[in-house]
Amino acid sequence: MTQAVKQISDMMAMLPEEEQNFACEFVKRLVLAWDPDFTKVTPAEAIVLEQAEANFARGDVAPDDAINWD
């Protein structure tokens, strides 16, 4: 987590719950304005995706019977 994100999180935690909900909705709008289709990924998500793709390329995947499909 970057220092800026931690600082924002700390400030939001000081707000009353109703204002926290308002701030959360505002942040959601900022994200939608930045990426209306949610197609961009964060740097951390990019790393996870790269690792998953590398695992898949090596055949390192979970068998169907290991997944609870319910």
MARMI-884597 format. One record per residue (C-alpha): y, z, x negated. Coordinates in steps of 0.2 Angstrom, whole numbers, padded with zeros to 4 digits. Each point is the difference from the previous one (the first is absolute). Layout:
% residues N
Y/Z/X
...
This chain:
% residues 70
0000/0000/0000
0017/-0005/-0007
0014/0013/-0002
0010/-0008/0014
-0015/0000/0012
-0003/0019/-0004
0019/0003/0003
0000/-0009/0017
-0016/0010/0005
0007/0016/-0005
0016/-0003/0010
-0009/-0006/0015
-0011/0016/0000
0017/0010/0002
0004/-0008/0016
-0005/0007/0017
-0016/-0009/0007
0010/-0010/0012
0011/-0007/-0014
-0015/-0003/-0011
-0007/-0011/0014
0016/-0010/0001
0000/-0002/-0019
-0018/-0006/0000
0004/-0013/0013
0015/-0005/-0011
-0011/-0002/-0015
-0012/-0011/0010
0014/-0011/0005
0005/-0002/-0018
-0017/-0005/-0005
-0001/-0012/0015
0016/-0008/-0006
-0007/-0001/-0018
-0016/-0007/0006
-0001/-0005/0019
-0019/-0005/-0002
-0006/0014/-0011
-0005/-0013/-0013
0007/0008/-0015
-0009/0014/-0009
0006/0014/-0011
-0004/0001/-0018
-0013/0013/0003
-0008/-0010/0014
0000/-0015/-0012
-0010/0010/-0012
-0013/0005/0013
-0002/-0018/0006
-0002/-0006/-0017
-0014/0013/-0003
-0008/-0004/0016
0000/-0019/-0004
-0007/0003/-0017
-0014/0011/0008
-0004/-0013/0012
-0001/-0014/-0013
-0013/0011/-0010
-0010/0002/0016
0004/0018/0001
0002/0002/0019
-0007/0012/0013
-0015/-0005/0010
0002/-0002/0018
-0012/0014/0004
0011/0012/-0010
0014/-0002/0012
0002/0009/0016
0005/-0014/0012
0003/0011/0015
